[in-house]
Amino acid sequence: MNPELRLALLGAITVFFWLVAQAWTLLVLWAEGCATRPARPGATPEEKTP
């Protein structure tokens, strides 16, 4: 393998992992926002049925 090809392959792998990391970060932030969303105003707590 010549050095130019090795450098291009390393660059492609780096960009791929960078894009995967960005997508994972956005997914985690979205899920965290959904999990910690405050209750809507005027909502009453559900009563437990025996």
Gaussian input, Z-matrix of N, CA and C with variables (Angstrom, degrees):
# hf/3-21g

backbone

0 1
 N
 C     1     B1
 C     2     B2     1     A1
 N     3     B3     2     A2     1     D1
 C     4     B4     3     A3     2     D2
 C     5     B5     4     A4     3     D3
 N     6     B6     5     A5     4     D4
 C     7     B7     6     A6     5     D5
 C     8     B8     7     A7     6     D6
 N     9     B9     8     A8     7     D7
 C    10    B10     9     A9     8     D8
 C    11    B11    10    A10     9     D9
 N    12    B12    11    A11    10    D10
 C    13    B13    12    A12    11    D11
 C    14    B14    13    A13    12    D12
 N    15    B15    14    A14    13    D13
 C    16    B16    15    A15    14    D14
 C    17    B17    16    A16    15    D15
 N    18    B18    17    A17    16    D16
 C    19    B19    18    A18    17    D17
 C    20    B20    19    A19    18    D18
 N    21    B21    20    A20    19    D19
 C    22    B22    21    A21    20    D20
 C    23    B23    22    A22    21    D21
 N    24    B24    23    A23    22    D22
 C    25    B25    24    A24    23    D23
 C    26    B26    25    A25    24    D24
 N    27    B27    26    A26    25    D25
 C    28    B28    27    A27    26    D26
 C    29    B29    28    A28    27    D27
 N    30    B30    29    A29    28    D28
 C    31    B31    30    A30    29    D29
 C    32    B32    31    A31    30    D30
 N    33    B33    32    A32    31    D31
 C    34    B34    33    A33    32    D32
 C    35    B35    34    A34    33    D33
 N    36    B36    35    A35    34    D34
 C    37    B37    36    A36    35    D35
 C    38    B38    37    A37    36    D36
 N    39    B39    38    A38    37    D37
 C    40    B40    39    A39    38    D38
 C    41    B41    40    A40    39    D39
 N    42    B42    41    A41    40    D40
 C    43    B43    42    A42    41    D41
 C    44    B44    43    A43    42    D42
 N    45    B45    44    A44    43    D43
 C    46    B46    45    A45    44    D44
 C    47    B47    46    A46    45    D45
 N    48    B48    47    A47    46    D46
 C    49    B49    48    A48    47    D47
 C    50    B50    49    A49    48    D48
 N    51    B51    50    A50    49    D49
 C    52    B52    51    A51    50    D50
 C    53    B53    52    A52    51    D51
 N    54    B54    53    A53    52    D52
 C    55    B55    54    A54    53    D53
 C    56    B56    55    A55    54    D54
 N    57    B57    56    A56    55    D55
 C    58    B58    57    A57    56    D56
 C    59    B59    58    A58    57    D57
 N    60    B60    59    A59    58    D58
 C    61    B61    60    A60    59    D59
 C    62    B62    61    A61    60    D60
 N    63    B63    62    A62    61    D61
 C    64    B64    63    A63    62    D62
 C    65    B65    64    A64    63    D63
 N    66    B66    65    A65    64    D64
 C    67    B67    66    A66    65    D65
 C    68    B68    67    A67    66    D66
 N    69    B69    68    A68    67    D67
 C    70    B70    69    A69    68    D68
 C    71    B71    70    A70    69    D69
 N    72    B72    71    A71    70    D70
 C    73    B73    72    A72    71    D71
 C    74    B74    73    A73    72    D72
 N    75    B75    74    A74    73    D73
 C    76    B76    75    A75    74    D74
 C    77    B77    76    A76    75    D75
 N    78    B78    77    A77    76    D76
 C    79    B79    78    A78    77    D77
 C    80    B80    79    A79    78    D78
 N    81    B81    80    A80    79    D79
 C    82    B82    81    A81    80    D80
 C    83    B83    82    A82    81    D81
 N    84    B84    83    A83    82    D82
 C    85    B85    84    A84    83    D83
 C    86    B86    85    A85    84    D84
 N    87    B87    86    A86    85    D85
 C    88    B88    87    A87    86    D86
 C    89    B89    88    A88    87    D87
 N    90    B90    89    A89    88    D88
 C    91    B91    90    A90    89    D89
 C    92    B92    91    A91    90    D90
 N    93    B93    92    A92    91    D91
 C    94    B94    93    A93    92    D92
 C    95    B95    94    A94    93    D93
 N    96    B96    95    A95    94    D94
 C    97    B97    96    A96    95    D95
 C    98    B98    97    A97    96    D96
 N    99    B99    98    A98    97    D97
 C   100   B100    99    A99    98    D98
 C   101   B101   100   A100    99    D99
 N   102   B102   101   A101   100   D100
 C   103   B103   102   A102   101   D101
 C   104   B104   103   A103   102   D102
 N   105   B105   104   A104   103   D103
 C   106   B106   105   A105   104   D104
 C   107   B107   106   A106   105   D105
 N   108   B108   107   A107   106   D106
 C   109   B109   108   A108   107   D107
 C   110   B110   109   A109   108   D108
 N   111   B111   110   A110   109   D109
 C   112   B112   111   A111   110   D110
 C   113   B113   112   A112   111   D111
 N   114   B114   113   A113   112   D112
 C   115   B115   114   A114   113   D113
 C   116   B116   115   A115   114   D114
 N   117   B117   116   A116   115   D115
 C   118   B118   117   A117   116   D116
 C   119   B119   118   A118   117   D117
 N   120   B120   119   A119   118   D118
 C   121   B121   120   A120   119   D119
 C   122   B122   121   A121   120   D120
 N   123   B123   122   A122   121   D121
 C   124   B124   123   A123   122   D122
 C   125   B125   124   A124   123   D123
 N   126   B126   125   A125   124   D124
 C   127   B127   126   A126   125   D125
 C   128   B128   127   A127   126   D126
 N   129   B129   128   A128   127   D127
 C   130   B130   129   A129   128   D128
 C   131   B131   130   A130   129   D129
 N   132   B132   131   A131   130   D130
 C   133   B133   132   A132   131   D131
 C   134   B134   133   A133   132   D132
 N   135   B135   134   A134   133   D133
 C   136   B136   135   A135   134   D134
 C   137   B137   136   A136   135   D135
 N   138   B138   137   A137   136   D136
 C   139   B139   138   A138   137   D137
 C   140   B140   139   A139   138   D138
 N   141   B141   140   A140   139   D139
 C   142   B142   141   A141   140   D140
 C   143   B143   142   A142   141   D141
 N   144   B144   143   A143   142   D142
 C   145   B145   144   A144   143   D143
 C   146   B146   145   A145   144   D144
 N   147   B147   146   A146   145   D145
 C   148   B148   147   A147   146   D146
 C   149   B149   148   A148   147   D147

   B1=1.4523
   B2=1.5189
   B3=1.3065
   B4=1.4572
   B5=1.5336
   B6=1.3199
   B7=1.4681
   B8=1.5296
   B9=1.3411
   B10=1.4555
   B11=1.5280
   B12=1.3374
   B13=1.4543
   B14=1.5299
   B15=1.3213
   B16=1.4565
   B17=1.5398
   B18=1.3307
   B19=1.4552
   B20=1.5330
   B21=1.3352
   B22=1.4658
   B23=1.5270
   B24=1.3100
   B25=1.4626
   B26=1.5266
   B27=1.3122
   B28=1.4577
   B29=1.5282
   B30=1.3175
   B31=1.4659
   B32=1.5122
   B33=1.3183
   B34=1.4634
   B35=1.5244
   B36=1.3285
   B37=1.4601
   B38=1.5146
   B39=1.3192
   B40=1.4616
   B41=1.5229
   B42=1.3124
   B43=1.4645
   B44=1.5212
   B45=1.3249
   B46=1.4595
   B47=1.5273
   B48=1.3283
   B49=1.4526
   B50=1.5215
   B51=1.3240
   B52=1.4640
   B53=1.5291
   B54=1.3228
   B55=1.4609
   B56=1.5301
   B57=1.3222
   B58=1.4602
   B59=1.5268
   B60=1.3190
   B61=1.4649
   B62=1.5256
   B63=1.3244
   B64=1.4592
   B65=1.5289
   B66=1.3161
   B67=1.4628
   B68=1.5293
   B69=1.3317
   B70=1.4596
   B71=1.5268
   B72=1.3304
   B73=1.4592
   B74=1.5181
   B75=1.3125
   B76=1.4609
   B77=1.5280
   B78=1.3084
   B79=1.4643
   B80=1.5272
   B81=1.3248
   B82=1.4631
   B83=1.5229
   B84=1.3231
   B85=1.4599
   B86=1.5262
   B87=1.3223
   B88=1.4672
   B89=1.5259
   B90=1.3371
   B91=1.4658
   B92=1.5260
   B93=1.3174
   B94=1.4542
   B95=1.5285
   B96=1.3188
   B97=1.4557
   B98=1.5187
   B99=1.3113
   B100=1.4718
   B101=1.5231
   B102=1.3128
   B103=1.4582
   B104=1.5215
   B105=1.3162
   B106=1.4629
   B107=1.5232
   B108=1.3146
   B109=1.4603
   B110=1.5221
   B111=1.3369
   B112=1.4675
   B113=1.5312
   B114=1.3292
   B115=1.4600
   B116=1.5233
   B117=1.3090
   B118=1.4680
   B119=1.5267
   B120=1.3153
   B121=1.4622
   B122=1.5316
   B123=1.3137
   B124=1.4564
   B125=1.5124
   B126=1.3060
   B127=1.4621
   B128=1.5146
   B129=1.3182
   B130=1.4588
   B131=1.5104
   B132=1.3130
   B133=1.4647
   B134=1.5250
   B135=1.3041
   B136=1.4591
   B137=1.5231
   B138=1.3089
   B139=1.4508
   B140=1.5175
   B141=1.3096
   B142=1.4640
   B143=1.5166
   B144=1.3116
   B145=1.4658
   B146=1.5276
   B147=1.3182
   B148=1.4859
   B149=1.4966
   A1=109.65
   A2=115.54
   A3=117.90
   A4=109.92
   A5=118.00
   A6=121.29
   A7=113.91
   A8=117.39
   A9=119.40
   A10=111.37
   A11=116.27
   A12=120.92
   A13=110.42
   A14=116.56
   A15=120.74
   A16=110.31
   A17=117.11
   A18=121.39
   A19=111.11
   A20=116.46
   A21=119.69
   A22=110.88
   A23=117.02
   A24=120.91
   A25=110.60
   A26=117.25
   A27=121.40
   A28=110.63
   A29=117.23
   A30=120.45
   A31=112.21
   A32=117.45
   A33=121.01
   A34=111.08
   A35=116.91
   A36=120.32
   A37=110.41
   A38=117.74
   A39=122.00
   A40=110.82
   A41=117.25
   A42=120.77
   A43=110.53
   A44=117.85
   A45=121.55
   A46=110.66
   A47=117.18
   A48=119.96
   A49=112.03
   A50=117.61
   A51=120.83
   A52=109.73
   A53=118.24
   A54=121.36
   A55=111.20
   A56=117.30
   A57=120.71
   A58=109.93
   A59=117.94
   A60=121.34
   A61=110.78
   A62=118.04
   A63=120.85
   A64=110.79
   A65=116.91
   A66=120.63
   A67=110.24
   A68=117.37
   A69=120.86
   A70=110.51
   A71=117.12
   A72=120.93
   A73=111.21
   A74=117.10
   A75=120.16
   A76=111.39
   A77=117.35
   A78=121.02
   A79=111.18
   A80=116.85
   A81=120.49
   A82=109.96
   A83=118.26
   A84=120.67
   A85=111.31
   A86=117.39
   A87=120.78
   A88=110.82
   A89=116.42
   A90=120.29
   A91=110.62
   A92=117.27
   A93=120.63
   A94=110.19
   A95=117.06
   A96=120.55
   A97=111.96
   A98=117.18
   A99=120.53
   A100=111.09
   A101=117.54
   A102=120.97
   A103=112.32
   A104=117.72
   A105=120.72
   A106=112.18
   A107=117.17
   A108=120.40
   A109=109.77
   A110=117.88
   A111=119.45
   A112=111.06
   A113=115.39
   A114=120.23
   A115=109.41
   A116=116.10
   A117=119.66
   A118=109.69
   A119=117.56
   A120=120.14
   A121=111.43
   A122=116.72
   A123=121.55
   A124=114.27
   A125=117.58
   A126=120.00
   A127=109.12
   A128=116.18
   A129=120.53
   A130=109.08
   A131=118.35
   A132=119.55
   A133=110.54
   A134=116.13
   A135=120.53
   A136=109.58
   A137=116.02
   A138=120.09
   A139=109.11
   A140=114.84
   A141=119.77
   A142=109.31
   A143=116.38
   A144=120.80
   A145=108.21
   A146=117.01
   A147=119.45
   A148=112.63
   D1=132.89
   D2=177.76
   D3=-82.67
   D4=158.33
   D5=-175.59
   D6=-61.52
   D7=-32.32
   D8=-179.07
   D9=-66.24
   D10=-40.74
   D11=179.40
   D12=-68.16
   D13=-40.51
   D14=179.40
   D15=-63.76
   D16=-40.27
   D17=178.82
   D18=-67.89
   D19=-38.64
   D20=177.82
   D21=-66.52
   D22=-39.71
   D23=177.92
   D24=-65.21
   D25=-43.28
   D26=177.73
   D27=-62.41
   D28=-40.20
   D29=177.52
   D30=-65.13
   D31=-41.21
   D32=179.10
   D33=-65.08
   D34=-41.94
   D35=178.34
   D36=-65.10
   D37=-40.26
   D38=179.34
   D39=-62.81
   D40=-45.52
   D41=179.21
   D42=-64.21
   D43=-40.67
   D44=179.23
   D45=-60.56
   D46=-49.18
   D47=-179.42
   D48=-67.13
   D49=-33.14
   D50=176.82
   D51=-64.77
   D52=-42.14
   D53=178.48
   D54=-66.37
   D55=-39.88
   D56=177.55
   D57=-63.79
   D58=-40.58
   D59=179.42
   D60=-65.16
   D61=-39.41
   D62=178.25
   D63=-65.62
   D64=-43.14
   D65=179.56
   D66=-64.55
   D67=-40.36
   D68=179.49
   D69=-64.88
   D70=-40.96
   D71=178.40
   D72=-62.15
   D73=-44.11
   D74=178.57
   D75=-64.54
   D76=-39.24
   D77=178.12
   D78=-63.74
   D79=-42.68
   D80=-179.90
   D81=-66.61
   D82=-43.11
   D83=179.24
   D84=-64.08
   D85=-39.31
   D86=178.13
   D87=-64.71
   D88=-45.63
   D89=-179.20
   D90=-65.73
   D91=-38.80
   D92=178.88
   D93=-65.88
   D94=-38.43
   D95=177.41
   D96=-65.55
   D97=-38.19
   D98=177.79
   D99=-68.96
   D100=-37.44
   D101=-176.73
   D102=-74.66
   D103=-28.39
   D104=-175.18
   D105=-108.92
   D106=18.21
   D107=-179.81
   D108=-67.09
   D109=131.11
   D110=179.60
   D111=-69.63
   D112=156.96
   D113=179.30
   D114=-67.30
   D115=149.70
   D116=179.86
   D117=-71.78
   D118=150.38
   D119=-178.67
   D120=-61.80
   D121=139.34
   D122=178.23
   D123=83.17
   D124=2.13
   D125=179.03
   D126=-76.37
   D127=137.31
   D128=178.35
   D129=-102.04
   D130=143.66
   D131=178.30
   D132=-66.56
   D133=144.73
   D134=179.56
   D135=-71.16
   D136=136.95
   D137=177.49
   D138=-81.85
   D139=140.94
   D140=178.88
   D141=-80.34
   D142=133.04
   D143=177.27
   D144=-101.73
   D145=135.93
   D146=-179.10
   D147=-69.09

